[in-house]
Amino acid sequence: MLDKARRDHSSVSNIHFIQSTFEDLFSHFPSQYNQVDVIYSNAALQWTSGANHALLLPRYIKELLKPDGTFAMQIPDTKDQPSHKAMRVAAQVLGLVELDSVRQARSELTSTCYRRLLRAHCSSLNMWNTIYCHELMDSDGGKEENPVANFFAGSGLGAYLEALADDVQKKETYTREYRRLVAEAYPKEAEDNATLLFMKRFFLVATK
Ligand SMILES: C[S@@+](CC[C@H](N)C(=O)[O-])C[C@H]1O[C@@H](n2cnc3c(N)ncnc32)[C@H](O)[C@@H]1O
């Protein structure tokens, strides 16, 4: 991603690319920028816990933003979504206790929590949820296609499969059960075989 950004924006002179975790951003922040106008994060901060949001977000605003600067983020809010419930249910059905502690990458704090954390540091704070409807089509129109399970195979499901480490048998059994539950939760539209995936996202825009 950084390589592509470097290539695409090579003509811009005052641009710096840094690679950092959210947690280490303070020490990697380019020294020539004391503070910045905008901090923007799309679909990434869900990978760190709500406890870390409570530590980091007030500091981003206080320490890294100019007066009047804006912090904006979007994160998935999927805890009540059938696709994500199925990850937990499949583990329970199969008695895979090693999956009990897997953290789903998603919004953990409520809007009320964010308000309590941030309001003292902001002149304005806007938060909202949007539910997107993704219309997923089977790649080959076959009855066995499971586009919702495919959609999360490379993201949400990854943490569960990683926790099963090298146990190929368990991974296969777990994946099969997950796909079965998801297919049940997301029936296809009779007319055109489309599968509708409703995806809730949380947005927060805080101006200092
Ligand atoms: C779904 S991608 C979103 C990428 C990009 N923002 C976009 O909108 O296309 C999630 C990104 O979060 C990054 N990520 C995960 N944990 C992180 C952490 N602790 N600190 C910083 N980035 C992290 C991953 O490396 C990945 O690039």
The ligand as a Tripos MOL2 file, in Angstrom:
@<TRIPOS>MOLECULE
LIG
   27    29     1     0     0
SMALL
NO_CHARGES

@<TRIPOS>ATOM
      1 C1         -8.8880   -3.0470    5.8630 C.3       1 LIG1
      2 S1         -7.2610   -2.3720    5.7430 S.3       1 LIG1
      3 C2         -7.6680   -0.6980    5.3840 C.3       1 LIG1
      4 C3         -6.5880   -0.0520    4.6110 C.3       1 LIG1
      5 C4         -6.8640    1.3710    4.0990 C.3       1 LIG1
      6 N1         -7.0070    2.3060    5.1940 N.3       1 LIG1
      7 C5         -8.0440    1.4020    3.1800 C.2       1 LIG1
      8 O1         -9.0260    2.1100    3.4740 O.co2     1 LIG1
      9 O2         -8.0050    0.7580    2.1230 O.co2     1 LIG1
     10 C6         -6.7340   -2.3850    7.4650 C.3       1 LIG1
     11 C7         -5.3140   -1.9020    7.6810 C.3       1 LIG1
     12 O3         -5.0650   -1.7600    9.0970 O.3       1 LIG1
     13 C8         -3.6930   -2.0410    9.3200 C.3       1 LIG1
     14 N2         -3.4660   -2.3080   10.7610 N.ar      1 LIG1
     15 C9         -3.8520   -3.3900   11.4790 C.ar      1 LIG1
     16 N3         -3.4560   -3.2660   12.7630 N.ar      1 LIG1
     17 C10        -2.8120   -2.0770   12.8620 C.ar      1 LIG1
     18 C11        -2.1670   -1.3860   13.9380 C.ar      1 LIG1
     19 N4         -2.1360   -1.8850   15.1850 N.pl3     1 LIG1
     20 N5         -1.6160   -0.1810   13.6620 N.ar      1 LIG1
     21 C12        -1.6750    0.3410   12.4050 C.ar      1 LIG1
     22 N6         -2.2720   -0.2650   11.3530 N.ar      1 LIG1
     23 C13        -2.8300   -1.4660   11.5920 C.ar      1 LIG1
     24 C14        -3.4310   -3.2200    8.4200 C.3       1 LIG1
     25 O4         -2.0650   -3.3570    8.1560 O.3       1 LIG1
     26 C15        -4.2280   -2.8420    7.1590 C.3       1 LIG1
     27 O5         -3.4150   -2.1410    6.2590 O.3       1 LIG1
@<TRIPOS>BOND
     1     1     2 1
     2     2     3 1
     3     2    10 1
     4     3     4 1
     5     4     5 1
     6     5     6 1
     7     5     7 1
     8     7     8 2
     9     7     9 1
    10    10    11 1
    11    11    12 1
    12    11    26 1
    13    12    13 1
    14    13    14 1
    15    13    24 1
    16    14    15 ar
    17    14    23 ar
    18    15    16 ar
    19    16    17 ar
    20    17    18 ar
    21    17    23 ar
    22    18    19 1
    23    18    20 ar
    24    20    21 ar
    25    21    22 ar
    26    22    23 ar
    27    24    25 1
    28    24    26 1
    29    26    27 1
@<TRIPOS>SUBSTRUCTURE
     1 LIG1         1 GROUP 0 **** ****
